[in-house]
Amino acid sequence: MTVTVLPIIEHDSKPAIPLAKVMNERLTRFAMELQDVHLKGLIKREPLFEDVVIYISYNPNYAVRWKVVNDVSSEVELIVAEQCNRLGYIKWKTTSVNTFNGNKS
C-alpha cells in the first residue's frame, strides 16, 4: 500500500509572515513523520497496489487536523485514525465534498 500525506496550507487564515513560515515548515515535517514513521506499517499491508491519501492542515485554532481523501477500507481508516489520535491530531470535518475554495477572483 502506498501512503501519501500532504500538508495543506490554507491562505485565507494567514498569520504574520515569519509565523506562517514556521507553521508551514512544522506542518510539512508532521506530514513526513506521519507518512514515514507512524503509518509505516501500512506499506506492507495487502493489497500492495492500493493507495491511501491523507491531508493534514491547521484548523482555525491552529490544531493539526487530518482527513483521508480517497476510498480505503474502514480498517485502514481506523489505523490512520488511531495514529492521528495518538499524535493529538483531530479529525477534519467538512460539510462539502470539495475541500478547497479555489480562486475567488
Summary of the structure (lengths in Angstrom):
residues: 105
radius of gyration: 14.4
end to end distance: 38.9
largest distance: 44.4
contacts: 251
relative contact order: 0.20
helix: 38%
strand: 20%
